[in-house]
Amino acid sequence: MAKKFNLSQILEDLENTGTLEELTNVTVGVRAGLELDHIIYHWVDSAGDQYGFATYSDAWVKRYQERNYHRIDPVILGCFQRFHPVDLKQLNWSSKSARDFLKDAHAHGVGNQGYSIPLRGPHGQFALFTINHSCADEEWQDFIKTYGRDLILIAHFLNRKALEFAHARQPENRRALSPREIDAMTLLALGNSRAQVAHSLAISEHTLRAYIESARSKLGAHNTTHAIATALSRGLIVV
């Protein structure tokens, strides 16, 4: 893999893009240069709308969307909780729904190897940059060791440009968290259980639940983990 790869040129090409189509073309070129099966930029917003592009087959993209696979995809669910790149085999594929999803993916040409980079924007946007390939584990690990840092740079350049092309998807009216909501989210982000947080704030767990739900609503988050990640990325809480 990777016979033709010039990182400086790729970053310059990404910087010079002016449309999503141009951005997609540069990314397809990265796939060719790295000799990968697929590259995916995937953004699922708080309303469940999906945005981005992939080099997967049209049949798999259509099936993924029709079956709402983003709701059970271990890649999306697992990477919500992470800030660093992850080999997809490290995620939890133990449930029946996850195994069925993986079997369906393989049947539609998705490779056995994957590497995903979580991405966050200035207003809490969450996206994933994922590469996918079919090869032996040892070959894949060597590839990631060689190109992992370059892929992180490419992913962040791509994400920044994609956000420029998607202003309509960025939140316009962000509601501020209350001081109590900030306290609750900060303590949860530090790894405290709900019981511990309630005790520290001298409130009941029922009241704490109300603070958490209110914060989730304001942040447009799917769950508490997503709310914490969003609050961190916006600088609303510091741990």
Salt bridges, closest charged atoms under 4 A:
GLU15 OE1 - ARG160 NH2 2.60
ASP37 OD1 - HIS133 ND1 3.19
ASP45 OD2 - ARG169 NH1 3.89
GLU66 OE2 - LYS62 NZ 3.93
ASP100 OD2 - LYS96 NZ 2.70
ASP104 OD2 - ARG63 NE 2.52
ASP104 OD1 - HIS108 ND1 3.22
ASP137 OD1 - LYS89 NZ 2.61
GLU164 OE2 - ARG160 NH1 3.73
GLU164 OE1 - LYS161 NZ 3.33
GLU181 OE1 - LYS218 NZ 3.01
GLU213 OE2 - ARG216 NH1 3.21
